[in-house]
Amino acid sequence: MAAEATRPEGWFARPIGPSGTVEEASRVAGRLAAPSEAATGAGLPVRTPKAHLVPGAFAEGTPAGAPRRSAEEVRDRLRGYLSGVERGRSPE
């Protein structure tokens, strides 16, 4: 009895191949794995800001800022934290 070769159906029938995002991330990771030639006087690598960001890891544009709070709102919130800490430290 010979086993017949069956063709996968549905999701498994789609061709398997790397996506553009995976290829880009792999290329960036390979570039970052190579040692840097620039070094400080102590022999440490020189830091280049934002050099290790992988494309697509973060959303484009500026993130939404924190909501603005008045000084009274901040004071009340911190007072609540302080009272909770004091209750937690009390022996009762």
PDB file of N, CA, C and O in Angstrom:
ATOM      1  N   MET A   1       0.824  -1.167   0.000  1.00  0.00           N
ATOM      2  CA  MET A   1       0.000   0.000   0.000  1.00  0.00           C
ATOM      3  C   MET A   1       0.874   1.238   0.000  1.00  0.00           C
ATOM      4  O   MET A   1       1.594   1.497   0.964  1.00  0.00           O
ATOM      5  N   ALA A   2       0.816   1.959  -1.018  1.00  0.00           N
ATOM      6  CA  ALA A   2       1.604   3.184  -1.127  1.00  0.00           C
ATOM      7  C   ALA A   2       0.758   4.353  -0.665  1.00  0.00           C
ATOM      8  O   ALA A   2      -0.419   4.461  -1.009  1.00  0.00           O
ATOM      9  N   ALA A   3       1.358   5.207   0.104  1.00  0.00           N
ATOM     10  CA  ALA A   3       0.644   6.392   0.574  1.00  0.00           C
ATOM     11  C   ALA A   3       0.545   7.391  -0.563  1.00  0.00           C
ATOM     12  O   ALA A   3       1.534   7.695  -1.229  1.00  0.00           O
ATOM     13  N   GLU A   4      -0.639   7.887  -0.772  1.00  0.00           N
ATOM     14  CA  GLU A   4      -0.838   8.859  -1.838  1.00  0.00           C
ATOM     15  C   GLU A   4      -0.419  10.240  -1.360  1.00  0.00           C
ATOM     16  O   GLU A   4      -0.656  10.616  -0.212  1.00  0.00           O
ATOM     17  N   ALA A   5       0.207  10.990  -2.260  1.00  0.00           N
ATOM     18  CA  ALA A   5       0.600  12.362  -1.942  1.00  0.00           C
ATOM     19  C   ALA A   5      -0.633  13.238  -2.047  1.00  0.00           C
ATOM     20  O   ALA A   5      -1.250  13.334  -3.107  1.00  0.00           O
ATOM     21  N   THR A   6      -0.978  13.861  -0.969  1.00  0.00           N
ATOM     22  CA  THR A   6      -2.141  14.739  -0.972  1.00  0.00           C
ATOM     23  C   THR A   6      -1.682  16.180  -0.931  1.00  0.00           C
ATOM     24  O   THR A   6      -0.662  16.514  -0.329  1.00  0.00           O
ATOM     25  N   ARG A   7      -2.446  17.008  -1.572  1.00  0.00           N
ATOM     26  CA  ARG A   7      -2.125  18.432  -1.596  1.00  0.00           C
ATOM     27  C   ARG A   7      -2.843  19.111  -0.443  1.00  0.00           C
ATOM     28  O   ARG A   7      -4.040  18.899  -0.252  1.00  0.00           O
ATOM     29  N   PRO A   8      -2.123  19.935   0.338  1.00  0.00           N
ATOM     30  CA  PRO A   8      -2.783  20.631   1.446  1.00  0.00           C
ATOM     31  C   PRO A   8      -3.847  21.592   0.932  1.00  0.00           C
ATOM     32  O   PRO A   8      -3.737  22.147  -0.161  1.00  0.00           O
ATOM     33  N   GLU A   9      -4.856  21.770   1.734  1.00  0.00           N
ATOM     34  CA  GLU A   9      -5.934  22.667   1.352  1.00  0.00           C
ATOM     35  C   GLU A   9      -6.064  23.799   2.359  1.00  0.00           C
ATOM     36  O   GLU A   9      -5.532  23.724   3.467  1.00  0.00           O
ATOM     37  N   GLY A  10      -6.772  24.841   1.966  1.00  0.00           N
ATOM     38  CA  GLY A  10      -7.049  25.954   2.865  1.00  0.00           C
ATOM     39  C   GLY A  10      -5.802  26.767   3.177  1.00  0.00           C
ATOM     40  O   GLY A  10      -5.021  27.115   2.292  1.00  0.00           O
ATOM     41  N   TRP A  11      -5.641  27.057   4.465  1.00  0.00           N
ATOM     42  CA  TRP A  11      -4.554  27.922   4.912  1.00  0.00           C
ATOM     43  C   TRP A  11      -3.192  27.334   4.573  1.00  0.00           C
ATOM     44  O   TRP A  11      -2.259  28.074   4.264  1.00  0.00           O
ATOM     45  N   PHE A  12      -3.069  26.006   4.628  1.00  0.00           N
ATOM     46  CA  PHE A  12      -1.783  25.357   4.397  1.00  0.00           C
ATOM     47  C   PHE A  12      -1.387  25.348   2.929  1.00  0.00           C
ATOM     48  O   PHE A  12      -0.228  25.086   2.607  1.00  0.00           O
ATOM     49  N   ALA A  13      -2.322  25.628   2.038  1.00  0.00           N
ATOM     50  CA  ALA A  13      -2.035  25.598   0.615  1.00  0.00           C
ATOM     51  C   ALA A  13      -1.325  26.860   0.137  1.00  0.00           C
ATOM     52  O   ALA A  13      -0.749  26.871  -0.951  1.00  0.00           O
ATOM     53  N   ARG A  14      -1.362  27.923   0.940  1.00  0.00           N
ATOM     54  CA  ARG A  14      -0.715  29.171   0.531  1.00  0.00           C
ATOM     55  C   ARG A  14       0.797  29.001   0.501  1.00  0.00           C
ATOM     56  O   ARG A  14       1.355  28.264   1.315  1.00  0.00           O
ATOM     57  N   PRO A  15       1.465  29.674  -0.429  1.00  0.00           N
ATOM     58  CA  PRO A  15       2.926  29.571  -0.485  1.00  0.00           C
ATOM     59  C   PRO A  15       3.551  30.179   0.773  1.00  0.00           C
ATOM     60  O   PRO A  15       3.082  31.184   1.307  1.00  0.00           O
ATOM     61  N   ILE A  16       4.594  29.549   1.208  1.00  0.00           N
ATOM     62  CA  ILE A  16       5.299  30.030   2.398  1.00  0.00           C
ATOM     63  C   ILE A  16       6.507  30.832   1.935  1.00  0.00           C
ATOM     64  O   ILE A  16       7.329  30.347   1.158  1.00  0.00           O
ATOM     65  N   GLY A  17       6.603  32.043   2.414  1.00  0.00           N
ATOM     66  CA  GLY A  17       7.727  32.890   2.048  1.00  0.00           C
ATOM     67  C   GLY A  17       7.839  34.046   3.014  1.00  0.00           C
ATOM     68  O   GLY A  17       6.867  34.403   3.678  1.00  0.00           O
ATOM     69  N   PRO A  18       9.018  34.634   3.096  1.00  0.00           N
ATOM     70  CA  PRO A  18       9.183  35.745   4.040  1.00  0.00           C
ATOM     71  C   PRO A  18       8.418  36.976   3.583  1.00  0.00           C
ATOM     72  O   PRO A  18       8.297  37.243   2.388  1.00  0.00           O
ATOM     73  N   SER A  19       7.915  37.705   4.533  1.00  0.00           N
ATOM     74  CA  SER A  19       7.214  38.935   4.204  1.00  0.00           C
ATOM     75  C   SER A  19       8.227  40.078   4.145  1.00  0.00           C
ATOM     76  O   SER A  19       9.368  39.926   4.580  1.00  0.00           O
ATOM     77  N   GLY A  20       7.813  41.194   3.618  1.00  0.00           N
ATOM     78  CA  GLY A  20       8.699  42.339   3.499  1.00  0.00           C
ATOM     79  C   GLY A  20       9.158  42.853   4.854  1.00  0.00           C
ATOM     80  O   GLY A  20      10.310  43.260   5.006  1.00  0.00           O
ATOM     81  N   THR A  21       8.273  42.837   5.832  1.00  0.00           N
ATOM     82  CA  THR A  21       8.629  43.335   7.163  1.00  0.00           C
ATOM     83  C   THR A  21       9.661  42.419   7.817  1.00  0.00           C
ATOM     84  O   THR A  21      10.598  42.893   8.459  1.00  0.00           O
ATOM     85  N   VAL A  22       9.489  41.124   7.656  1.00  0.00           N
ATOM     86  CA  VAL A  22      10.431  40.171   8.240  1.00  0.00           C
ATOM     87  C   VAL A  22      11.790  40.305   7.573  1.00  0.00           C
ATOM     88  O   VAL A  22      12.821  40.281   8.245  1.00  0.00           O
ATOM     89  N   GLU A  23      11.795  40.445   6.258  1.00  0.00           N
ATOM     90  CA  GLU A  23      13.065  40.606   5.538  1.00  0.00           C
ATOM     91  C   GLU A  23      13.782  41.876   5.988  1.00  0.00           C
ATOM     92  O   GLU A  23      14.993  41.865   6.209  1.00  0.00           O
ATOM     93  N   GLU A  24      13.038  42.964   6.124  1.00  0.00           N
ATOM     94  CA  GLU A  24      13.629  44.232   6.548  1.00  0.00           C
ATOM     95  C   GLU A  24      14.197  44.116   7.959  1.00  0.00           C
ATOM     96  O   GLU A  24      15.311  44.572   8.215  1.00  0.00           O
ATOM     97  N   ALA A  25      13.439  43.508   8.880  1.00  0.00           N
ATOM     98  CA  ALA A  25      13.905  43.342  10.256  1.00  0.00           C
ATOM     99  C   ALA A  25      15.139  42.458  10.300  1.00  0.00           C
ATOM    100  O   ALA A  25      16.059  42.716  11.076  1.00  0.00           O
ATOM    101  N   SER A  26      15.169  41.420   9.476  1.00  0.00           N
ATOM    102  CA  SER A  26      16.326  40.530   9.434  1.00  0.00           C
ATOM    103  C   SER A  26      17.562  41.261   8.922  1.00  0.00           C
ATOM    104  O   SER A  26      18.663  41.073   9.440  1.00  0.00           O
ATOM    105  N   ARG A  27      17.375  42.087   7.912  1.00  0.00           N
ATOM    106  CA  ARG A  27      18.504  42.846   7.364  1.00  0.00           C
ATOM    107  C   ARG A  27      19.040  43.833   8.395  1.00  0.00           C
ATOM    108  O   ARG A  27      20.254  43.977   8.542  1.00  0.00           O
ATOM    109  N   VAL A  28      18.142  44.513   9.110  1.00  0.00           N
ATOM    110  CA  VAL A  28      18.564  45.470  10.134  1.00  0.00           C
ATOM    111  C   VAL A  28      19.268  44.739  11.272  1.00  0.00           C
ATOM    112  O   VAL A  28      20.288  45.211  11.773  1.00  0.00           O
ATOM    113  N   ALA A  29      18.731  43.591  11.683  1.00  0.00           N
ATOM    114  CA  ALA A  29      19.359  42.823  12.767  1.00  0.00           C
ATOM    115  C   ALA A  29      20.757  42.367  12.368  1.00  0.00           C
ATOM    116  O   ALA A  29      21.672  42.387  13.192  1.00  0.00           O
ATOM    117  N   GLY A  30      20.928  41.965  11.138  1.00  0.00           N
ATOM    118  CA  GLY A  30      22.263  41.572  10.672  1.00  0.00           C
ATOM    119  C   GLY A  30      23.237  42.733  10.682  1.00  0.00           C
ATOM    120  O   GLY A  30      24.407  42.575  11.030  1.00  0.00           O
ATOM    121  N   ARG A  31      22.747  43.898  10.299  1.00  0.00           N
ATOM    122  CA  ARG A  31      23.603  45.086  10.303  1.00  0.00           C
ATOM    123  C   ARG A  31      23.984  45.472  11.726  1.00  0.00           C
ATOM    124  O   ARG A  31      25.118  45.881  11.977  1.00  0.00           O
ATOM    125  N   LEU A  32      23.041  45.344  12.657  1.00  0.00           N
ATOM    126  CA  LEU A  32      23.302  45.730  14.034  1.00  0.00           C
ATOM    127  C   LEU A  32      24.181  44.722  14.759  1.00  0.00           C
ATOM    128  O   LEU A  32      24.853  45.075  15.728  1.00  0.00           O
ATOM    129  N   ALA A  33      24.187  43.475  14.305  1.00  0.00           N
ATOM    130  CA  ALA A  33      25.012  42.452  14.955  1.00  0.00           C
ATOM    131  C   ALA A  33      26.498  42.664  14.670  1.00  0.00           C
ATOM    132  O   ALA A  33      27.350  42.201  15.429  1.00  0.00           O
ATOM    133  N   ALA A  34      26.809  43.364  13.574  1.00  0.00           N
ATOM    134  CA  ALA A  34      28.209  43.620  13.240  1.00  0.00           C
ATOM    135  C   ALA A  34      28.791  44.611  14.238  1.00  0.00           C
ATOM    136  O   ALA A  34      28.147  45.609  14.562  1.00  0.00           O
ATOM    137  N   PRO A  35      30.000  44.353  14.729  1.00  0.00           N
ATOM    138  CA  PRO A  35      30.592  45.271  15.701  1.00  0.00           C
ATOM    139  C   PRO A  35      30.858  46.646  15.093  1.00  0.00           C
ATOM    140  O   PRO A  35      31.182  46.772  13.912  1.00  0.00           O
ATOM    141  N   SER A  36      30.713  47.656  15.918  1.00  0.00           N
ATOM    142  CA  SER A  36      30.946  49.025  15.481  1.00  0.00           C
ATOM    143  C   SER A  36      32.442  49.300  15.450  1.00  0.00           C
ATOM    144  O   SER A  36      33.193  48.810  16.293  1.00  0.00           O
ATOM    145  N   GLU A  37      32.864  50.085  14.474  1.00  0.00           N
ATOM    146  CA  GLU A  37      34.288  50.407  14.372  1.00  0.00           C
ATOM    147  C   GLU A  37      34.649  51.636  15.189  1.00  0.00           C
ATOM    148  O   GLU A  37      35.811  51.819  15.550  1.00  0.00           O
ATOM    149  N   ALA A  38      33.665  52.484  15.486  1.00  0.00           N
ATOM    150  CA  ALA A  38      33.928  53.683  16.268  1.00  0.00           C
ATOM    151  C   ALA A  38      33.952  53.315  17.747  1.00  0.00           C
ATOM    152  O   ALA A  38      33.079  52.592  18.225  1.00  0.00           O
ATOM    153  N   ALA A  39      34.957  53.814  18.470  1.00  0.00           N
ATOM    154  CA  ALA A  39      35.072  53.504  19.898  1.00  0.00           C
ATOM    155  C   ALA A  39      35.560  54.732  20.650  1.00  0.00           C
ATOM    156  O   ALA A  39      36.218  55.608  20.089  1.00  0.00           O
ATOM    157  N   THR A  40      35.223  54.774  21.936  1.00  0.00           N
ATOM    158  CA  THR A  40      35.684  55.856  22.795  1.00  0.00           C
ATOM    159  C   THR A  40      37.119  55.570  23.218  1.00  0.00           C
ATOM    160  O   THR A  40      37.690  54.536  22.871  1.00  0.00           O
ATOM    161  N   GLY A  41      37.692  56.505  23.975  1.00  0.00           N
ATOM    162  CA  GLY A  41      39.057  56.311  24.473  1.00  0.00           C
ATOM    163  C   GLY A  41      39.177  55.114  25.399  1.00  0.00           C
ATOM    164  O   GLY A  41      40.252  54.529  25.528  1.00  0.00           O
ATOM    165  N   ALA A  42      38.062  54.742  26.054  1.00  0.00           N
ATOM    166  CA  ALA A  42      38.063  53.594  26.964  1.00  0.00           C
ATOM    167  C   ALA A  42      37.774  52.289  26.225  1.00  0.00           C
ATOM    168  O   ALA A  42      37.748  51.225  26.842  1.00  0.00           O
ATOM    169  N   GLY A  43      37.558  52.360  24.915  1.00  0.00           N
ATOM    170  CA  GLY A  43      37.305  51.157  24.138  1.00  0.00           C
ATOM    171  C   GLY A  43      35.837  50.783  24.017  1.00  0.00           C
ATOM    172  O   GLY A  43      35.504  49.741  23.452  1.00  0.00           O
ATOM    173  N   LEU A  44      34.968  51.619  24.540  1.00  0.00           N
ATOM    174  CA  LEU A  44      33.536  51.345  24.443  1.00  0.00           C
ATOM    175  C   LEU A  44      33.007  51.831  23.094  1.00  0.00           C
ATOM    176  O   LEU A  44      33.534  52.791  22.532  1.00  0.00           O
ATOM    177  N   PRO A  45      31.973  51.177  22.574  1.00  0.00           N
ATOM    178  CA  PRO A  45      31.427  51.635  21.290  1.00  0.00           C
ATOM    179  C   PRO A  45      30.751  52.994  21.436  1.00  0.00           C
ATOM    180  O   PRO A  45      30.154  53.293  22.470  1.00  0.00           O
ATOM    181  N   VAL A  46      30.850  53.805  20.403  1.00  0.00           N
ATOM    182  CA  VAL A  46      30.221  55.117  20.395  1.00  0.00           C
ATOM    183  C   VAL A  46      28.738  54.925  20.103  1.00  0.00           C
ATOM    184  O   VAL A  46      28.365  54.222  19.164  1.00  0.00           O
ATOM    185  N   ARG A  47      27.902  55.556  20.916  1.00  0.00           N
ATOM    186  CA  ARG A  47      26.458  55.428  20.742  1.00  0.00           C
ATOM    187  C   ARG A  47      25.969  56.363  19.653  1.00  0.00           C
ATOM    188  O   ARG A  47      26.319  57.543  19.620  1.00  0.00           O
ATOM    189  N   THR A  48      25.156  55.816  18.764  1.00  0.00           N
ATOM    190  CA  THR A  48      24.515  56.605  17.726  1.00  0.00           C
ATOM    191  C   THR A  48      23.021  56.619  18.031  1.00  0.00           C
ATOM    192  O   THR A  48      22.373  55.575  17.961  1.00  0.00           O
ATOM    193  N   PRO A  49      22.460  57.788  18.371  1.00  0.00           N
ATOM    194  CA  PRO A  49      21.043  57.846  18.730  1.00  0.00           C
ATOM    195  C   PRO A  49      20.144  57.302  17.624  1.00  0.00           C
ATOM    196  O   PRO A  49      20.328  57.603  16.445  1.00  0.00           O
ATOM    197  N   LYS A  50      19.173  56.497  18.031  1.00  0.00           N
ATOM    198  CA  LYS A  50      18.157  55.913  17.155  1.00  0.00           C
ATOM    199  C   LYS A  50      18.735  54.988  16.082  1.00  0.00           C
ATOM    200  O   LYS A  50      18.068  54.734  15.079  1.00  0.00           O
ATOM    201  N   ALA A  51      19.948  54.480  16.264  1.00  0.00           N
ATOM    202  CA  ALA A  51      20.549  53.608  15.269  1.00  0.00           C
ATOM    203  C   ALA A  51      20.000  52.191  15.345  1.00  0.00           C
ATOM    204  O   ALA A  51      20.076  51.460  14.358  1.00  0.00           O
ATOM    205  N   HIS A  52      19.450  51.781  16.479  1.00  0.00           N
ATOM    206  CA  HIS A  52      18.997  50.413  16.656  1.00  0.00           C
ATOM    207  C   HIS A  52      17.491  50.253  16.530  1.00  0.00           C
ATOM    208  O   HIS A  52      16.942  49.241  16.966  1.00  0.00           O
ATOM    209  N   LEU A  53      16.819  51.220  15.949  1.00  0.00           N
ATOM    210  CA  LEU A  53      15.378  51.117  15.764  1.00  0.00           C
ATOM    211  C   LEU A  53      15.086  50.222  14.566  1.00  0.00           C
ATOM    212  O   LEU A  53      15.654  50.412  13.491  1.00  0.00           O
ATOM    213  N   VAL A  54      14.212  49.259  14.749  1.00  0.00           N
ATOM    214  CA  VAL A  54      13.821  48.361  13.674  1.00  0.00           C
ATOM    215  C   VAL A  54      12.623  48.977  12.963  1.00  0.00           C
ATOM    216  O   VAL A  54      11.682  49.413  13.626  1.00  0.00           O
ATOM    217  N   PRO A  55      12.630  49.026  11.639  1.00  0.00           N
ATOM    218  CA  PRO A  55      11.506  49.616  10.917  1.00  0.00           C
ATOM    219  C   PRO A  55      10.202  48.897  11.237  1.00  0.00           C
ATOM    220  O   PRO A  55      10.150  47.667  11.259  1.00  0.00           O
ATOM    221  N   GLY A  56       9.160  49.666  11.482  1.00  0.00           N
ATOM    222  CA  GLY A  56       7.856  49.103  11.770  1.00  0.00           C
ATOM    223  C   GLY A  56       7.630  48.755  13.230  1.00  0.00           C
ATOM    224  O   GLY A  56       6.530  48.341  13.593  1.00  0.00           O
ATOM    225  N   ALA A  57       8.645  48.911  14.084  1.00  0.00           N
ATOM    226  CA  ALA A  57       8.489  48.565  15.496  1.00  0.00           C
ATOM    227  C   ALA A  57       7.645  49.603  16.226  1.00  0.00           C
ATOM    228  O   ALA A  57       6.989  49.281  17.216  1.00  0.00           O
ATOM    229  N   PHE A  58       7.655  50.815  15.759  1.00  0.00           N
ATOM    230  CA  PHE A  58       6.914  51.885  16.403  1.00  0.00           C
ATOM    231  C   PHE A  58       6.008  52.548  15.384  1.00  0.00           C
ATOM    232  O   PHE A  58       6.319  52.600  14.194  1.00  0.00           O
ATOM    233  N   ALA A  59       4.888  53.052  15.866  1.00  0.00           N
ATOM    234  CA  ALA A  59       3.952  53.743  14.982  1.00  0.00           C
ATOM    235  C   ALA A  59       4.576  55.054  14.511  1.00  0.00           C
ATOM    236  O   ALA A  59       5.331  55.704  15.234  1.00  0.00           O
ATOM    237  N   GLU A  60       4.242  55.414  13.303  1.00  0.00           N
ATOM    238  CA  GLU A  60       4.748  56.670  12.740  1.00  0.00           C
ATOM    239  C   GLU A  60       4.077  57.853  13.419  1.00  0.00           C
ATOM    240  O   GLU A  60       2.953  57.735  13.909  1.00  0.00           O
ATOM    241  N   GLY A  61       4.743  58.965  13.450  1.00  0.00           N
ATOM    242  CA  GLY A  61       4.160  60.177  14.007  1.00  0.00           C
ATOM    243  C   GLY A  61       4.476  60.338  15.484  1.00  0.00           C
ATOM    244  O   GLY A  61       5.168  59.517  16.086  1.00  0.00           O
ATOM    245  N   THR A  62       3.961  61.398  16.041  1.00  0.00           N
ATOM    246  CA  THR A  62       4.218  61.663  17.455  1.00  0.00           C
ATOM    247  C   THR A  62       3.144  60.998  18.314  1.00  0.00           C
ATOM    248  O   THR A  62       1.967  61.003  17.951  1.00  0.00           O
ATOM    249  N   PRO A  63       3.536  60.435  19.433  1.00  0.00           N
ATOM    250  CA  PRO A  63       2.546  59.801  20.299  1.00  0.00           C
ATOM    251  C   PRO A  63       1.668  60.848  20.975  1.00  0.00           C
ATOM    252  O   PRO A  63       2.066  62.000  21.149  1.00  0.00           O
ATOM    253  N   ALA A  64       0.488  60.428  21.345  1.00  0.00           N
ATOM    254  CA  ALA A  64      -0.424  61.332  22.037  1.00  0.00           C
ATOM    255  C   ALA A  64       0.145  61.645  23.415  1.00  0.00           C
ATOM    256  O   ALA A  64       0.600  60.745  24.122  1.00  0.00           O
ATOM    257  N   GLY A  65       0.120  62.899  23.789  1.00  0.00           N
ATOM    258  CA  GLY A  65       0.677  63.313  25.072  1.00  0.00           C
ATOM    259  C   GLY A  65      -0.228  62.947  26.229  1.00  0.00           C
ATOM    260  O   GLY A  65      -1.394  62.599  26.042  1.00  0.00           O
ATOM    261  N   ALA A  66       0.317  63.028  27.407  1.00  0.00           N
ATOM    262  CA  ALA A  66      -0.460  62.758  28.614  1.00  0.00           C
ATOM    263  C   ALA A  66      -1.479  63.872  28.796  1.00  0.00           C
ATOM    264  O   ALA A  66      -1.237  65.007  28.386  1.00  0.00           O
ATOM    265  N   PRO A  67      -2.600  63.563  29.397  1.00  0.00           N
ATOM    266  CA  PRO A  67      -3.605  64.609  29.602  1.00  0.00           C
ATOM    267  C   PRO A  67      -3.085  65.674  30.558  1.00  0.00           C
ATOM    268  O   PRO A  67      -2.370  65.367  31.513  1.00  0.00           O
ATOM    269  N   ARG A  68      -3.439  66.898  30.301  1.00  0.00           N
ATOM    270  CA  ARG A  68      -3.013  68.014  31.155  1.00  0.00           C
ATOM    271  C   ARG A  68      -3.813  67.990  32.444  1.00  0.00           C
ATOM    272  O   ARG A  68      -5.033  67.833  32.418  1.00  0.00           O
ATOM    273  N   ARG A  69      -3.130  68.146  33.575  1.00  0.00           N
ATOM    274  CA  ARG A  69      -3.793  68.179  34.877  1.00  0.00           C
ATOM    275  C   ARG A  69      -3.385  69.454  35.593  1.00  0.00           C
ATOM    276  O   ARG A  69      -2.268  69.950  35.447  1.00  0.00           O
ATOM    277  N   SER A  70      -4.322  69.963  36.368  1.00  0.00           N
ATOM    278  CA  SER A  70      -4.018  71.155  37.147  1.00  0.00           C
ATOM    279  C   SER A  70      -3.189  70.751  38.362  1.00  0.00           C
ATOM    280  O   SER A  70      -3.101  69.572  38.706  1.00  0.00           O
ATOM    281  N   ALA A  71      -2.587  71.743  39.004  1.00  0.00           N
ATOM    282  CA  ALA A  71      -1.777  71.487  40.188  1.00  0.00           C
ATOM    283  C   ALA A  71      -2.623  70.885  41.307  1.00  0.00           C
ATOM    284  O   ALA A  71      -2.141  70.049  42.070  1.00  0.00           O
ATOM    285  N   GLU A  72      -3.863  71.303  41.402  1.00  0.00           N
ATOM    286  CA  GLU A  72      -4.746  70.769  42.444  1.00  0.00           C
ATOM    287  C   GLU A  72      -5.037  69.288  42.221  1.00  0.00           C
ATOM    288  O   GLU A  72      -5.061  68.511  43.176  1.00  0.00           O
ATOM    289  N   GLU A  73      -5.261  68.889  40.960  1.00  0.00           N
ATOM    290  CA  GLU A  73      -5.514  67.479  40.664  1.00  0.00           C
ATOM    291  C   GLU A  73      -4.305  66.614  40.989  1.00  0.00           C
ATOM    292  O   GLU A  73      -4.450  65.522  41.538  1.00  0.00           O
ATOM    293  N   VAL A  74      -3.131  67.089  40.658  1.00  0.00           N
ATOM    294  CA  VAL A  74      -1.899  66.348  40.954  1.00  0.00           C
ATOM    295  C   VAL A  74      -1.705  66.250  42.460  1.00  0.00           C
ATOM    296  O   VAL A  74      -1.371  65.185  42.978  1.00  0.00           O
ATOM    297  N   ARG A  75      -1.911  67.351  43.158  1.00  0.00           N
ATOM    298  CA  ARG A  75      -1.754  67.363  44.619  1.00  0.00           C
ATOM    299  C   ARG A  75      -2.715  66.380  45.279  1.00  0.00           C
ATOM    300  O   ARG A  75      -2.317  65.638  46.176  1.00  0.00           O
ATOM    301  N   ASP A  76      -3.981  66.364  44.843  1.00  0.00           N
ATOM    302  CA  ASP A  76      -4.967  65.441  45.403  1.00  0.00           C
ATOM    303  C   ASP A  76      -4.582  63.987  45.146  1.00  0.00           C
ATOM    304  O   ASP A  76      -4.732  63.136  46.023  1.00  0.00           O
ATOM    305  N   ARG A  77      -4.088  63.704  43.945  1.00  0.00           N
ATOM    306  CA  ARG A  77      -3.685  62.340  43.619  1.00  0.00           C
ATOM    307  C   ARG A  77      -2.495  61.909  44.470  1.00  0.00           C
ATOM    308  O   ARG A  77      -2.482  60.792  44.988  1.00  0.00           O
ATOM    309  N   LEU A  78      -1.502  62.774  44.621  1.00  0.00           N
ATOM    310  CA  LEU A  78      -0.341  62.435  45.446  1.00  0.00           C
ATOM    311  C   LEU A  78      -0.726  62.306  46.916  1.00  0.00           C
ATOM    312  O   LEU A  78      -0.165  61.478  47.633  1.00  0.00           O
ATOM    313  N   ARG A  79      -1.676  63.115  47.369  1.00  0.00           N
ATOM    314  CA  ARG A  79      -2.153  63.011  48.746  1.00  0.00           C
ATOM    315  C   ARG A  79      -2.809  61.640  48.958  1.00  0.00           C
ATOM    316  O   ARG A  79      -2.646  61.030  50.014  1.00  0.00           O
ATOM    317  N   GLY A  80      -3.542  61.166  47.964  1.00  0.00           N
ATOM    318  CA  GLY A  80      -4.146  59.833  48.041  1.00  0.00           C
ATOM    319  C   GLY A  80      -3.095  58.738  48.117  1.00  0.00           C
ATOM    320  O   GLY A  80      -3.251  57.789  48.885  1.00  0.00           O
ATOM    321  N   TYR A  81      -2.022  58.851  47.332  1.00  0.00           N
ATOM    322  CA  TYR A  81      -0.937  57.870  47.404  1.00  0.00           C
ATOM    323  C   TYR A  81      -0.297  57.893  48.790  1.00  0.00           C
ATOM    324  O   TYR A  81      -0.037  56.844  49.378  1.00  0.00           O
ATOM    325  N   LEU A  82      -0.047  59.084  49.300  1.00  0.00           N
ATOM    326  CA  LEU A  82       0.581  59.213  50.613  1.00  0.00           C
ATOM    327  C   LEU A  82      -0.287  58.597  51.704  1.00  0.00           C
ATOM    328  O   LEU A  82       0.222  57.898  52.581  1.00  0.00           O
ATOM    329  N   SER A  83      -1.593  58.850  51.656  1.00  0.00           N
ATOM    330  CA  SER A  83      -2.459  58.276  52.689  1.00  0.00           C
ATOM    331  C   SER A  83      -2.489  56.754  52.582  1.00  0.00           C
ATOM    332  O   SER A  83      -2.561  56.075  53.607  1.00  0.00           O
ATOM    333  N   GLY A  84      -2.436  56.212  51.394  1.00  0.00           N
ATOM    334  CA  GLY A  84      -2.392  54.761  51.228  1.00  0.00           C
ATOM    335  C   GLY A  84      -1.108  54.166  51.768  1.00  0.00           C
ATOM    336  O   GLY A  84      -1.131  53.103  52.389  1.00  0.00           O
ATOM    337  N   VAL A  85       0.014  54.837  51.541  1.00  0.00           N
ATOM    338  CA  VAL A  85       1.294  54.369  52.071  1.00  0.00           C
ATOM    339  C   VAL A  85       1.265  54.414  53.596  1.00  0.00           C
ATOM    340  O   VAL A  85       1.720  53.486  54.264  1.00  0.00           O
ATOM    341  N   GLU A  86       0.733  55.487  54.128  1.00  0.00           N
ATOM    342  CA  GLU A  86       0.673  55.605  55.591  1.00  0.00           C
ATOM    343  C   GLU A  86      -0.230  54.534  56.206  1.00  0.00           C
ATOM    344  O   GLU A  86       0.090  53.979  57.257  1.00  0.00           O
ATOM    345  N   ARG A  87      -1.365  54.241  55.545  1.00  0.00           N
ATOM    346  CA  ARG A  87      -2.242  53.169  56.039  1.00  0.00           C
ATOM    347  C   ARG A  87      -1.534  51.816  55.971  1.00  0.00           C
ATOM    348  O   ARG A  87      -1.682  50.987  56.869  1.00  0.00           O
ATOM    349  N   GLY A  88      -0.768  51.599  54.909  1.00  0.00           N
ATOM    350  CA  GLY A  88      -0.062  50.333  54.756  1.00  0.00           C
ATOM    351  C   GLY A  88       1.047  50.151  55.793  1.00  0.00           C
ATOM    352  O   GLY A  88       1.344  49.026  56.197  1.00  0.00           O
ATOM    353  N   ARG A  89       1.653  51.246  56.218  1.00  0.00           N
ATOM    354  CA  ARG A  89       2.737  51.159  57.187  1.00  0.00           C
ATOM    355  C   ARG A  89       2.260  51.162  58.634  1.00  0.00           C
ATOM    356  O   ARG A  89       3.038  50.896  59.550  1.00  0.00           O
ATOM    357  N   SER A  90       0.984  51.463  58.835  1.00  0.00           N
ATOM    358  CA  SER A  90       0.478  51.518  60.228  1.00  0.00           C
ATOM    359  C   SER A  90       0.417  50.095  60.791  1.00  0.00           C
ATOM    360  O   SER A  90       0.149  49.149  60.050  1.00  0.00           O
ATOM    361  N   PRO A  91       0.662  49.938  62.093  1.00  0.00           N
ATOM    362  CA  PRO A  91       0.722  48.604  62.690  1.00  0.00           C
ATOM    363  C   PRO A  91      -0.633  47.931  62.802  1.00  0.00           C
ATOM    364  O   PRO A  91      -0.676  46.722  63.027  1.00  0.00           O
ATOM    365  N   GLU A  92      -1.708  48.622  62.662  1.00  0.00           N
ATOM    366  CA  GLU A  92      -3.044  48.019  62.840  1.00  0.00           C
ATOM    367  C   GLU A  92      -3.503  47.275  61.646  1.00  0.00           C
ATOM    368  O   GLU A  92      -4.601  46.718  61.649  1.00  0.00           O
TER     369      GLU A  92
END
